[in-house]
Every structure is written in C-alpha cells, then in structure tokens.
Amino acid sequence: MSVFKQYQNRINGFLQQQLDQYRTEATKLKSSMSYSLLSGGKRIRPLLAYATAESIKCDVSVADNIAAAIEMIHAYSLIHDDLPAMDDDDLRRGQPTNHIKFDEATAILAGDALQSLAFETLSLTPTDPTITVNLVRSLAQYSGLIGMAGGQSLDLIAENRLANLQHLQSIHSAKTGALLTACSSLVIKTLPTISKSHQDLFLQFAYHFGVAFQITDDILDVTQDTATLGKPAHSDTKNNKSTYPSLLGIKRAKLKAKEHIGSAYKALENLPYDTELLESLTDMTLNRDH
C-alpha cells in the first residue's frame, strides 16, 4: 500500500470519528454532512498537510486535526459551490450533489455545520494552546473574506466577463489556492523553530502547487468527460467563466502548469528538510486525470 493510500485511509477514519462522536436528533443533517465529507475524493489537502508534517517531522496526531479541519472547510465549500445560486451543479464525485440528494435547505445547513465542526476540530489540536489559537486564526483567514470565500465571490462576479491572466490568477489564488496554502502553512506553524526564510519557501511551494493544481483542473474540465471527472464536464464553459485554457489555449495552459510545478520544486530544493513526499505529491497532481 502506498504512503498516500495509507494517509487517505487515516484521514477517512479520523473524519468518520469526528462525526460519530455526536448523537443527535438532527439525523438528516448529520447524514447530509456525512454524505459530502465521507464520499471519497482525492484528499489532496490532507495529503499536502501530512506530507508537510512528514517533512518537518511534525507529530502525525497534530497533523490529523489540521488535515481534518481543512478538509471539512473544503467539503462545506463544495456543497455551497454546487447550489443553484452558485454553480448549479447536480453531480459531484460521481454522485448527486448534496442539495439534489437531500434538499437546498439541508445542504446549506450541512455546509454551515461542517464549517463549525472544522474549527471545533482544529481547536482540539494536541499542541501548545498558544499555537492552537494561531492555527484557528489562520484557518479563519484562509477560508474567509481574504481567502476562499472572497475568491469564490470574485469568481462569481467574473462570470460573463473576460478576465486577464493576472486577475484570473488572483481569483484562483484565493478561491482554490488559499486552502492549499493553509495545508502547509498551518502545519509549519506548529514548529516555531522554523526560520522565517524557510517558512517563506514552504509558502512559495504551496502557492505554486495551488496554481498548478487549478490550471490542471481547468484543463481537465475541457479535455475529460463527466464519467472520468465525477462532476459535470465543461461546467466552466456553461457558467461562462474565464479559465486558463480559455485565456491561453490548452497547450500554453499546460506549459504554464509545468512552469509553476518547476517553481514549486525549486522552493523545495532550497529547504533543508526531507521533501520527497511533497515532491511525489506535486508530480501526482500535475499528472492526474480527474
């Protein structure tokens, strides 16, 4: 079994535990939360957190809470992103989206509850309380107005408009990149002895990793079919969104992704840590087919 598969199994079990600890009469809401949180997926964000933790020799039990909290935020964002008021999609990971499986009100509440559970889980990270407070504050920033939620808002505003490359990159560095950056950023915050220059290199890596991830996502949206993706293909075209392929063409978009992957590798090369797993994850991200 590959190390990535082991970590996928680990985070799946940990996420299951977080939901199972609660006995509630709101069984429909809990089922809705479980449906989106435990429906599989690549678990790229937890893998990035675990790979960073392995690099700096952070205790895996600390990484569990960080990885789970970020994945909960991600799951809530997907539920809300699929709603009729947002991207209005009816398929996610090969299954009906949450509001189709349940209903819109339940889907909204499931997203809200997952966000709350994320911060509860992060607050229980087994580390120094001062560090934990910093983790909670950081995730709030990465997922809120100046992070993911702000990026989603900019993405909606940009529909039916032709964004230039710089504007597109600023949108996606918030909408998609913020949570990916959080995966490395939060983990390295648990080790205060890491120098500022090394922290900056980890953040540079995560930034370029995130851009490459988004470009690859955009390319797959127009080159793969719905069955392969597990979500509606050509959804960006349907919503008239600017994407890297629409601005650059597929060939140049692929070159741009490789350029960012190269920058990500370069940041890792300058770190005095064992970054082998981060490098493998970077390679896997560029070469994925869904």
Backbone bond lengths (Angstrom), bond angles and torsions (degrees), N, CA, C in turn:
res aa  C-N    CA-C-N  psi(-1)  N-CA   C-N-CA  omega(-1)  CA-C   N-CA-C  phi
1 M - - - 1.467 - - 1.529 109.49 -
2 S 1.331 116.56 130.79 1.460 120.37 -179.11 1.524 110.77 -68.18
3 V 1.329 115.59 158.26 1.457 120.05 179.28 1.529 110.33 -63.85
4 F 1.328 118.35 -33.19 1.459 120.69 178.79 1.532 110.33 -67.10
5 K 1.321 116.46 -40.20 1.465 119.92 178.11 1.528 110.13 -64.76
6 Q 1.317 117.02 -38.60 1.463 120.55 178.14 1.526 110.78 -62.04
7 Y 1.332 116.23 -43.01 1.458 119.37 179.34 1.531 111.36 -70.76
8 Q 1.327 117.96 -34.50 1.470 120.05 175.22 1.525 110.23 -61.69
9 N 1.329 116.32 -44.69 1.461 120.12 178.01 1.525 110.85 -63.47
10 R 1.337 115.96 -38.76 1.464 120.10 -178.90 1.530 110.81 -63.66
11 I 1.341 117.01 -48.21 1.456 118.85 -177.18 1.527 110.60 -69.35
12 N 1.329 117.76 -34.89 1.464 119.60 177.64 1.529 110.82 -61.60
13 G 1.331 115.83 -42.65 1.461 119.31 178.75 1.521 111.74 -67.06
14 F 1.319 116.93 -39.58 1.468 120.86 179.96 1.526 110.78 -66.11
15 L 1.338 117.40 -42.56 1.464 120.98 178.07 1.528 110.82 -62.65
16 Q 1.319 116.08 -40.52 1.460 120.42 177.85 1.530 110.37 -60.34
17 Q 1.315 116.65 -41.85 1.464 121.34 179.62 1.528 111.61 -62.01
18 Q 1.323 116.35 -38.55 1.464 119.66 -178.14 1.526 111.32 -64.00
19 L 1.318 116.87 -35.90 1.468 120.19 177.90 1.529 111.45 -79.67
20 D 1.319 116.83 -38.34 1.464 120.71 -175.59 1.522 112.92 -67.24
21 Q 1.325 118.15 -19.73 1.466 120.24 -176.69 1.527 112.41 -69.79
22 Y 1.335 116.40 -14.07 1.462 119.48 -175.49 1.524 111.90 -105.31
23 R 1.321 115.05 131.17 1.459 121.90 170.24 1.520 106.36 -105.80
24 T 1.314 117.96 125.74 1.457 120.61 -173.03 1.521 110.91 -149.18
25 E 1.327 114.83 152.37 1.458 119.38 174.22 1.528 111.25 -79.54
26 A 1.323 116.51 -14.85 1.470 120.56 179.59 1.531 109.21 -82.19
27 T 1.322 115.79 61.12 1.460 120.55 -173.64 1.527 112.42 -67.67
28 K 1.314 117.46 -32.73 1.460 119.56 178.84 1.529 110.67 -65.96
29 L 1.324 116.19 -42.54 1.455 120.45 178.67 1.524 110.53 -63.92
30 K 1.326 116.73 -44.35 1.463 120.54 179.49 1.531 110.67 -62.10
31 S 1.339 116.62 -40.27 1.468 120.21 178.09 1.517 110.99 -63.93
32 S 1.325 115.72 -38.43 1.464 120.44 178.87 1.522 110.56 -65.79
33 M 1.317 117.39 -42.85 1.466 121.36 177.06 1.525 110.66 -61.28
34 S 1.315 115.70 -47.20 1.461 121.37 -179.11 1.522 111.22 -62.86
35 Y 1.316 116.44 -39.14 1.462 122.44 -178.17 1.529 111.25 -56.54
36 S 1.311 116.57 -44.13 1.465 119.54 -178.35 1.530 113.12 -86.42
37 L 1.319 117.08 -34.70 1.460 120.11 -176.36 1.523 111.98 -75.03
38 L 1.325 117.16 -33.27 1.463 121.38 -172.10 1.522 112.90 -111.11
39 S 1.334 116.59 19.45 1.472 119.95 -175.15 1.523 112.60 -87.64
40 G 1.304 116.93 16.77 1.462 119.59 177.91 1.513 111.84 96.96
41 G 1.312 115.62 -133.35 1.458 119.24 -174.88 1.513 110.18 92.01
42 K 1.314 115.71 167.46 1.470 121.07 -174.98 1.521 112.74 -76.42
43 R 1.327 117.26 -20.01 1.477 122.56 -178.22 1.533 111.00 58.81
44 I 1.330 116.27 39.40 1.453 120.79 -178.76 1.525 111.26 -59.11
45 R 1.327 117.07 -41.46 1.468 120.27 -177.16 1.530 111.99 -66.04
46 P 1.329 118.66 -49.07 1.470 117.47 174.29 1.529 112.95 -59.88
47 L 1.328 117.17 -39.80 1.460 119.53 179.40 1.526 110.97 -61.35
48 L 1.318 116.19 -38.89 1.467 120.51 178.57 1.530 110.45 -65.95
49 A 1.330 116.33 -39.24 1.473 120.06 177.50 1.530 110.68 -65.85
50 Y 1.322 117.08 -45.43 1.461 120.30 -179.89 1.530 111.62 -65.75
51 A 1.335 116.75 -39.75 1.469 120.02 -179.81 1.530 110.74 -65.50
52 T 1.338 115.90 -38.12 1.465 119.50 176.05 1.524 110.23 -65.78
53 A 1.324 115.92 -42.59 1.469 120.55 179.45 1.523 110.71 -61.47
54 E 1.333 116.46 -41.25 1.460 120.04 179.50 1.526 110.52 -65.02
55 S 1.329 115.88 -35.13 1.459 120.89 -179.47 1.526 111.76 -62.81
56 I 1.339 116.51 -43.83 1.474 119.62 -176.16 1.525 112.37 -99.37
57 K 1.347 114.80 7.12 1.473 121.38 179.55 1.529 112.10 61.71
58 C 1.317 115.24 39.66 1.470 121.73 173.52 1.521 108.69 -76.62
59 D 1.324 117.12 140.10 1.465 122.10 179.12 1.520 110.00 -56.28
60 V 1.329 116.94 130.72 1.454 120.88 -175.91 1.529 111.79 -64.14
61 S 1.337 118.12 -27.43 1.466 120.78 178.60 1.527 111.09 -68.23
62 V 1.321 116.58 -27.91 1.463 121.06 174.30 1.526 109.35 -73.09
63 A 1.327 115.61 -42.75 1.464 120.55 178.93 1.526 111.78 -63.67
64 D 1.333 117.51 -30.65 1.473 120.97 179.36 1.523 111.04 -54.57
65 N 1.320 116.52 -51.32 1.462 120.68 -176.20 1.527 111.53 -66.36
66 I 1.321 116.26 -39.12 1.457 120.17 179.29 1.528 110.09 -66.44
67 A 1.329 116.15 -48.49 1.461 120.68 -179.23 1.527 111.26 -61.13
68 A 1.325 116.42 -41.99 1.464 120.61 -178.76 1.522 111.09 -66.95
69 A 1.319 116.89 -43.74 1.467 120.27 -178.61 1.525 110.94 -61.09
70 I 1.326 116.30 -44.42 1.465 119.88 -179.31 1.529 110.67 -67.05
71 E 1.330 117.11 -39.08 1.469 119.28 178.70 1.525 111.61 -66.89
72 M 1.317 117.71 -32.96 1.463 121.11 175.44 1.527 111.26 -65.22
73 I 1.335 116.08 -42.68 1.464 120.17 176.22 1.529 109.69 -61.65
74 H 1.320 116.27 -43.48 1.461 120.83 178.77 1.529 111.03 -60.98
75 A 1.334 116.67 -44.86 1.468 120.38 -179.35 1.525 110.89 -62.72
76 Y 1.323 116.65 -42.61 1.468 119.05 178.92 1.525 110.74 -63.18
77 S 1.340 116.20 -38.67 1.469 119.29 -178.91 1.524 110.96 -65.88
78 L 1.330 117.34 -35.88 1.463 120.20 179.09 1.527 111.10 -68.26
79 I 1.332 116.62 -40.38 1.468 120.41 177.73 1.518 110.04 -58.16
80 H 1.323 116.26 -49.28 1.460 120.72 -178.38 1.525 111.49 -70.59
81 D 1.328 117.17 -35.68 1.463 121.36 -179.56 1.528 111.48 -63.39
82 D 1.334 116.89 -31.02 1.466 121.38 -177.90 1.526 113.37 -81.64
83 L 1.326 117.66 -11.58 1.469 121.29 -175.54 1.528 111.76 -62.54
84 P 1.334 117.02 154.75 1.474 120.90 178.98 1.527 113.55 -54.30
85 A 1.326 117.65 -33.73 1.467 120.35 -179.80 1.522 112.78 -73.96
86 M 1.326 116.56 -13.58 1.473 120.87 -179.39 1.528 108.76 -108.37
87 D 1.349 118.11 -105.52 1.469 120.31 -177.74 1.521 113.47 -92.23
88 D 1.334 116.71 -11.65 1.469 122.04 176.02 1.530 111.91 53.90
89 D 1.332 115.97 55.46 1.466 121.45 178.64 1.525 110.18 -103.40
90 D 1.323 115.44 150.19 1.465 119.44 -178.04 1.522 113.13 -116.15
91 L 1.338 117.25 6.70 1.463 120.50 -179.28 1.521 109.52 -139.93
92 R 1.323 115.88 134.64 1.473 121.90 178.72 1.522 107.61 -148.20
93 R 1.334 116.85 124.16 1.467 122.62 -179.01 1.520 111.74 55.01
94 G 1.330 114.92 36.98 1.457 121.06 176.83 1.510 114.87 76.58
95 Q 1.333 117.70 5.95 1.463 122.42 -178.76 1.534 109.45 -125.39
96 P 1.335 117.03 159.26 1.472 118.81 175.67 1.529 110.69 -56.41
97 T 1.323 116.86 139.86 1.459 119.82 178.22 1.524 110.41 -63.01
98 N 1.312 116.50 164.07 1.461 121.34 -171.41 1.530 112.71 -57.26
99 H 1.330 116.94 -44.86 1.469 118.58 -177.18 1.524 112.13 -71.37
100 I 1.337 117.76 -20.96 1.464 121.21 174.32 1.531 109.76 -78.63
101 K 1.320 116.43 -43.38 1.470 121.70 -179.89 1.529 111.22 -66.32
102 F 1.321 116.51 -39.93 1.462 120.89 -178.63 1.529 108.33 -110.91
103 D 1.305 117.61 -100.04 1.467 122.83 173.62 1.521 107.12 -164.84
104 E 1.319 116.78 168.24 1.463 119.55 -173.50 1.526 112.43 -61.63
105 A 1.324 117.38 -44.73 1.463 120.28 -177.80 1.530 111.01 -61.76
106 T 1.332 116.36 -43.56 1.462 120.02 179.62 1.521 110.77 -65.53
107 A 1.333 116.96 -39.15 1.458 120.76 178.95 1.524 111.06 -62.74
108 I 1.324 116.71 -43.25 1.465 120.13 178.64 1.528 110.19 -61.35
109 L 1.320 116.50 -45.39 1.460 120.74 -179.79 1.528 111.43 -65.99
110 A 1.335 116.74 -36.53 1.467 120.13 178.28 1.523 110.03 -62.52
111 G 1.341 117.02 -42.33 1.457 120.13 176.26 1.515 111.76 -62.45
112 D 1.328 116.18 -44.65 1.467 120.69 178.56 1.533 111.07 -59.18
113 A 1.339 115.52 -45.46 1.464 119.73 -176.74 1.523 111.77 -68.95
114 L 1.329 117.01 -35.31 1.469 119.62 177.20 1.525 111.18 -66.45
115 Q 1.315 116.53 -36.57 1.459 119.28 176.52 1.528 110.32 -63.44
116 S 1.324 116.70 -43.92 1.472 120.10 177.84 1.519 111.08 -62.60
117 L 1.332 116.46 -43.26 1.463 120.76 -178.84 1.530 110.56 -64.85
118 A 1.331 116.26 -32.62 1.466 119.81 178.72 1.527 110.87 -60.19
119 F 1.318 116.85 -47.02 1.461 119.48 -177.71 1.526 111.87 -73.38
120 E 1.330 116.76 -30.81 1.466 119.10 174.03 1.531 109.67 -63.93
121 T 1.332 115.91 -46.43 1.466 121.02 -179.96 1.524 110.94 -61.47
122 L 1.325 116.84 -43.18 1.458 120.40 -179.47 1.526 111.34 -66.59
123 S 1.333 116.43 -34.72 1.470 119.94 -179.52 1.523 112.21 -66.73
124 L 1.332 116.84 -17.64 1.461 121.75 -179.44 1.527 112.30 -98.58
125 T 1.320 117.26 12.34 1.460 120.98 177.37 1.530 110.03 -57.96
126 P 1.336 117.51 127.47 1.474 120.07 -176.22 1.518 112.54 -77.26
127 T 1.315 115.10 74.96 1.458 121.30 178.36 1.519 108.78 -145.50
128 D 1.307 118.43 -176.69 1.460 122.24 179.65 1.529 110.12 -59.62
129 P 1.337 118.72 134.65 1.467 121.51 -176.99 1.532 113.94 -55.33
130 T 1.318 116.57 -35.39 1.468 119.46 178.37 1.520 110.83 -64.31
131 I 1.325 116.44 -39.50 1.458 120.86 177.04 1.520 110.34 -66.36
132 T 1.334 116.21 -41.22 1.468 120.75 -178.95 1.519 110.87 -60.49
133 V 1.320 117.30 -44.01 1.468 120.63 178.26 1.518 110.22 -59.28
134 N 1.315 116.67 -40.49 1.464 121.49 178.89 1.526 111.10 -65.18
135 L 1.330 116.45 -37.96 1.467 120.93 177.59 1.530 110.68 -63.07
136 V 1.329 116.29 -45.63 1.466 120.82 -179.31 1.526 110.30 -61.92
137 R 1.325 116.33 -45.36 1.467 120.70 179.07 1.530 110.90 -61.01
138 S 1.324 115.92 -42.98 1.462 119.82 -178.11 1.521 111.86 -65.31
139 L 1.328 117.26 -44.05 1.463 119.25 -179.99 1.524 110.90 -65.20
140 A 1.328 116.81 -35.56 1.464 120.19 176.86 1.527 110.12 -60.53
141 Q 1.321 116.48 -40.73 1.468 120.23 179.61 1.525 111.42 -70.12
142 Y 1.318 116.82 -43.96 1.464 120.30 -179.38 1.531 112.76 -65.42
143 S 1.329 116.89 -27.28 1.461 118.99 -175.99 1.527 113.85 -102.36
144 G 1.332 117.90 -6.97 1.465 120.99 -172.77 1.511 115.47 -103.13
145 L 1.322 114.76 -140.45 1.463 122.68 -172.01 1.523 113.27 -57.00
146 I 1.333 117.19 -42.80 1.464 119.43 -177.60 1.523 111.46 -95.45
147 G 1.331 116.56 9.02 1.458 121.30 179.43 1.514 112.02 -126.60
148 M 1.325 115.42 -126.84 1.462 121.66 -172.27 1.520 113.83 -57.96
149 A 1.341 117.68 -50.33 1.469 120.21 -177.37 1.525 111.11 -63.09
150 G 1.320 116.25 -41.30 1.455 119.69 176.70 1.516 111.65 -62.08
151 G 1.323 116.47 -40.54 1.459 121.04 178.01 1.510 112.50 -64.65
152 Q 1.331 116.91 -38.46 1.460 120.40 177.16 1.524 110.81 -64.61
153 S 1.315 116.09 -38.06 1.462 119.92 177.92 1.529 110.62 -63.76
154 L 1.326 116.10 -45.22 1.463 120.13 178.74 1.530 111.07 -63.05
155 D 1.322 116.16 -35.85 1.459 121.18 179.20 1.528 111.10 -64.31
156 L 1.326 116.64 -41.03 1.467 120.94 178.32 1.528 110.88 -66.70
157 I 1.320 115.85 -41.75 1.467 120.21 -179.82 1.526 110.74 -63.86
158 A 1.339 116.17 -32.27 1.464 120.85 -176.26 1.530 113.45 -79.21
159 E 1.345 117.90 -7.04 1.458 119.42 177.65 1.523 110.28 -61.84
160 N 1.325 114.76 143.99 1.471 121.81 179.95 1.520 113.05 65.91
161 R 1.341 115.43 17.36 1.458 120.48 175.20 1.525 108.50 -130.69
162 L 1.298 116.36 154.44 1.454 120.25 178.16 1.528 108.72 -96.94
163 A 1.319 115.40 105.47 1.467 120.08 179.13 1.519 109.53 -83.59
164 N 1.333 116.62 147.51 1.462 118.35 173.01 1.528 108.84 -82.31
165 L 1.317 115.64 171.04 1.462 119.89 -173.70 1.522 112.26 -61.56
166 Q 1.321 117.17 -40.60 1.465 120.62 -179.38 1.524 111.10 -63.39
167 H 1.335 116.33 -42.60 1.464 120.18 179.69 1.525 110.44 -67.67
168 L 1.332 116.58 -40.79 1.467 120.37 178.81 1.519 110.40 -60.97
169 Q 1.321 116.29 -42.90 1.459 120.12 -179.26 1.529 111.32 -66.31
170 S 1.314 117.53 -35.15 1.469 120.10 178.23 1.524 110.94 -68.66
171 I 1.341 116.31 -35.53 1.472 120.31 177.22 1.525 110.10 -63.39
172 H 1.330 115.68 -50.30 1.457 119.19 -173.44 1.525 113.31 -77.06
173 S 1.339 116.61 -23.47 1.466 117.82 175.96 1.526 110.05 -67.04
174 A 1.332 116.53 -22.66 1.462 120.78 175.40 1.526 111.17 -93.54
175 K 1.317 116.81 -52.18 1.468 120.55 -174.02 1.527 112.58 -62.32
176 T 1.321 116.73 -48.27 1.467 121.49 -178.48 1.525 111.74 -104.91
177 G 1.323 116.00 -42.97 1.457 120.22 -172.52 1.509 115.06 -68.40
178 A 1.335 117.40 -30.19 1.469 119.57 -174.79 1.527 112.08 -60.63
179 L 1.325 117.03 -47.80 1.469 119.12 -178.85 1.522 111.64 -70.09
180 L 1.341 117.16 -33.46 1.457 119.38 176.24 1.528 110.38 -66.24
181 T 1.319 116.85 -41.96 1.461 120.35 176.19 1.525 110.61 -62.49
182 A 1.333 116.08 -38.22 1.464 120.74 179.94 1.520 111.65 -58.32
183 C 1.327 116.76 -33.83 1.465 120.32 -177.44 1.522 111.75 -59.07
184 S 1.324 116.20 -43.06 1.466 119.56 177.06 1.523 111.55 -81.60
185 S 1.337 115.36 -41.71 1.466 120.18 -175.45 1.525 112.14 -59.98
186 L 1.324 117.24 -46.88 1.463 119.86 -177.19 1.528 111.49 -67.00
187 V 1.321 115.71 -38.39 1.466 118.36 -179.70 1.522 111.10 -64.70
188 I 1.339 117.92 -44.32 1.466 118.86 -177.93 1.526 111.96 -70.76
189 K 1.337 117.25 -19.53 1.462 120.26 176.12 1.524 111.79 -69.04
190 T 1.328 117.40 -16.66 1.469 120.48 179.70 1.525 111.54 -79.09
191 L 1.343 116.25 -9.21 1.461 120.19 179.50 1.532 108.37 -122.60
192 P 1.340 117.04 86.72 1.476 121.47 -174.72 1.518 114.57 -60.89
193 T 1.338 117.52 -15.37 1.463 120.04 -177.78 1.527 112.55 -78.70
194 I 1.332 118.51 -9.43 1.466 120.57 178.24 1.527 108.69 -66.86
195 S 1.314 116.19 129.62 1.462 120.63 -177.41 1.522 111.37 -66.70
196 K 1.325 115.86 158.51 1.460 121.59 179.53 1.536 110.78 -60.39
197 S 1.321 116.70 -40.35 1.466 119.74 -179.17 1.525 111.54 -65.05
198 H 1.321 116.18 -37.07 1.460 119.43 178.62 1.528 110.82 -73.80
199 Q 1.321 117.70 -36.26 1.459 120.22 173.83 1.526 110.30 -59.02
200 D 1.321 115.84 -43.72 1.469 120.40 -179.85 1.526 111.15 -61.36
201 L 1.322 117.27 -38.57 1.466 120.40 179.25 1.520 111.39 -66.57
202 F 1.331 116.82 -39.58 1.471 119.92 175.96 1.534 110.09 -61.65
203 L 1.322 116.75 -41.71 1.461 120.17 -179.97 1.524 111.68 -69.14
204 Q 1.343 116.50 -36.90 1.469 119.69 175.11 1.526 110.30 -61.97
205 F 1.325 115.72 -44.49 1.459 120.10 177.27 1.527 110.56 -56.69
206 A 1.343 115.96 -51.44 1.456 120.59 -176.32 1.525 111.57 -62.51
207 Y 1.328 116.98 -38.16 1.459 120.66 178.38 1.528 110.88 -60.89
208 H 1.323 116.75 -51.62 1.472 120.05 -178.21 1.532 111.17 -67.57
209 F 1.326 116.65 -34.85 1.464 121.08 174.49 1.529 109.45 -58.97
210 G 1.337 116.28 -45.45 1.458 121.19 -178.54 1.516 112.96 -64.41
211 V 1.332 117.42 -41.76 1.469 120.42 179.31 1.530 109.77 -64.94
212 A 1.334 116.60 -44.96 1.463 120.33 179.04 1.526 110.95 -61.85
213 F 1.326 116.35 -38.96 1.461 121.17 178.07 1.527 110.48 -60.68
214 Q 1.337 116.74 -45.27 1.460 120.89 -178.20 1.528 111.47 -67.93
215 I 1.324 117.42 -42.37 1.458 119.73 178.51 1.526 110.31 -60.54
216 T 1.329 116.09 -43.81 1.467 120.39 178.33 1.516 110.68 -61.76
217 D 1.333 116.45 -40.24 1.463 121.45 177.33 1.528 110.75 -59.83
218 D 1.324 116.00 -45.07 1.467 120.81 179.71 1.522 111.28 -62.97
219 I 1.327 116.26 -40.34 1.469 120.41 179.66 1.521 110.67 -65.76
220 L 1.317 116.71 -44.73 1.459 120.73 -179.73 1.523 111.45 -62.34
221 D 1.331 116.65 -33.64 1.465 120.90 -179.30 1.529 111.75 -59.94
222 V 1.329 116.82 -30.20 1.465 119.68 -177.45 1.526 113.12 -106.83
223 T 1.336 117.78 -5.52 1.469 119.14 -178.32 1.528 113.48 -114.42
224 Q 1.333 117.61 -15.64 1.458 120.71 -179.50 1.524 110.45 -111.01
225 D 1.341 115.48 163.15 1.461 118.84 179.03 1.527 110.47 -95.28
226 T 1.318 114.77 170.99 1.468 120.56 -176.51 1.518 112.29 -60.53
227 A 1.333 116.94 -39.01 1.470 120.62 -178.04 1.526 110.76 -62.98
228 T 1.322 116.89 -39.70 1.467 120.39 -179.94 1.514 111.61 -71.17
229 L 1.333 115.65 -42.72 1.466 120.33 -176.86 1.522 112.78 -73.18
230 G 1.325 116.82 -31.29 1.462 120.32 -174.45 1.516 113.01 78.89
231 K 1.346 116.04 8.36 1.459 123.52 177.38 1.525 106.65 -150.81
232 P 1.322 118.24 163.81 1.463 118.88 -175.32 1.526 112.74 -58.96
233 A 1.325 115.72 124.70 1.461 120.00 174.24 1.525 109.24 -72.59
234 H 1.326 115.54 156.27 1.473 122.34 178.29 1.536 112.78 60.31
235 S 1.338 116.49 24.95 1.471 119.45 179.94 1.524 111.52 -67.53
236 D 1.334 116.83 -32.26 1.465 119.52 177.91 1.524 110.78 -65.74
237 T 1.332 115.70 -38.84 1.463 120.05 177.54 1.518 110.33 -66.17
238 K 1.319 115.86 -41.61 1.466 121.06 179.42 1.519 110.92 -59.00
239 N 1.336 115.67 -40.97 1.466 120.17 -179.13 1.533 113.05 -89.17
240 N 1.321 115.41 7.13 1.469 121.97 177.29 1.525 111.86 53.27
241 K 1.348 114.90 52.44 1.460 120.83 -179.85 1.524 110.20 -100.82
242 S 1.307 115.27 145.49 1.457 119.70 171.72 1.528 108.22 -73.84
243 T 1.316 116.12 134.69 1.461 121.88 178.86 1.528 108.42 -134.65
244 Y 1.315 115.90 170.07 1.458 119.22 177.89 1.531 111.65 -62.43
245 P 1.341 119.95 -44.48 1.470 118.75 176.40 1.524 113.42 -63.55
246 S 1.339 117.68 -36.71 1.465 118.75 -179.07 1.520 111.87 -69.09
247 L 1.336 116.78 -28.92 1.463 120.51 179.35 1.531 112.53 -88.03
248 L 1.335 116.15 -36.80 1.460 120.28 -172.24 1.520 114.43 -109.82
249 G 1.344 116.45 -18.51 1.457 119.74 -168.18 1.518 108.74 86.26
250 I 1.324 117.21 156.63 1.465 120.63 -174.47 1.527 111.98 -64.09
251 K 1.347 117.27 -42.90 1.466 120.00 -177.13 1.524 111.38 -61.64
252 R 1.326 117.24 -47.97 1.465 120.40 -179.18 1.525 111.18 -70.47
253 A 1.344 116.96 -32.00 1.466 119.91 177.40 1.527 110.08 -64.38
254 K 1.335 116.95 -40.11 1.462 120.29 177.46 1.531 110.88 -63.70
255 L 1.321 116.51 -39.94 1.462 120.43 177.91 1.536 110.67 -64.97
256 K 1.331 115.97 -37.73 1.469 120.32 178.99 1.537 110.08 -65.89
257 A 1.333 116.92 -39.57 1.468 120.57 177.44 1.525 110.20 -62.20
258 K 1.329 116.61 -44.20 1.466 120.30 179.57 1.528 111.17 -64.44
259 E 1.324 115.62 -34.44 1.460 120.19 177.77 1.527 110.92 -62.15
260 H 1.336 115.91 -43.89 1.470 119.50 179.32 1.529 111.57 -71.11
261 I 1.323 116.48 -34.55 1.463 119.64 175.55 1.524 109.60 -62.08
262 G 1.333 116.21 -41.59 1.465 120.38 177.51 1.518 111.73 -60.66
263 S 1.336 116.38 -41.04 1.470 120.21 178.32 1.524 111.12 -66.87
264 A 1.335 116.50 -35.36 1.465 120.60 177.37 1.524 110.37 -64.51
265 Y 1.334 116.55 -45.54 1.465 120.68 177.31 1.529 111.35 -60.66
266 K 1.322 116.19 -40.99 1.461 120.15 -178.22 1.523 111.25 -61.98
267 A 1.342 116.42 -40.65 1.462 120.06 177.75 1.527 110.61 -61.96
268 L 1.333 116.24 -41.01 1.459 120.25 -179.66 1.523 111.62 -67.04
269 E 1.344 116.33 -36.52 1.465 120.40 -178.57 1.528 112.09 -61.91
270 N 1.319 116.36 -26.35 1.468 120.64 -177.74 1.525 113.12 -92.07
271 L 1.318 116.53 6.08 1.463 120.58 178.39 1.529 110.63 -98.69
272 P 1.326 118.39 135.95 1.467 121.36 -179.54 1.532 112.16 -86.28
273 Y 1.320 115.73 43.87 1.461 121.28 -178.74 1.525 109.10 -128.90
274 D 1.309 115.56 166.31 1.466 120.44 176.66 1.535 108.43 -79.80
275 T 1.319 116.85 100.34 1.470 121.36 -174.54 1.527 112.10 -104.47
276 E 1.323 117.14 18.08 1.468 120.39 -176.06 1.528 112.14 -57.52
277 L 1.339 116.87 -42.89 1.464 119.52 -178.24 1.525 111.09 -69.42
278 L 1.311 117.46 -37.00 1.463 120.85 175.90 1.528 110.87 -63.65
279 E 1.328 116.61 -38.70 1.459 120.77 177.95 1.524 110.73 -65.48
280 S 1.326 116.92 -41.98 1.466 121.07 179.45 1.522 111.16 -64.34
281 L 1.328 116.03 -40.16 1.457 120.31 178.92 1.528 110.67 -65.98
282 T 1.321 116.49 -38.22 1.462 121.36 178.18 1.526 110.49 -62.85
283 D 1.310 116.08 -45.15 1.461 121.03 178.84 1.525 110.95 -63.32
284 M 1.326 116.57 -41.66 1.459 121.82 -179.94 1.531 110.64 -63.73
285 T 1.323 116.76 -37.50 1.468 121.53 -179.36 1.521 111.41 -65.46
286 L 1.318 116.21 -43.17 1.464 120.06 -178.55 1.529 111.43 -67.05
287 N 1.331 117.18 -33.97 1.453 120.82 -173.08 1.529 114.02 -100.31
288 R 1.329 117.64 12.15 1.466 119.22 179.82 1.521 110.92 -71.91
289 D 1.347 115.60 158.83 1.466 120.23 -179.80 1.529 113.01 -116.59
290 H 1.340 116.03 7.34 1.469 119.22 176.76 1.525 109.62 -159.15
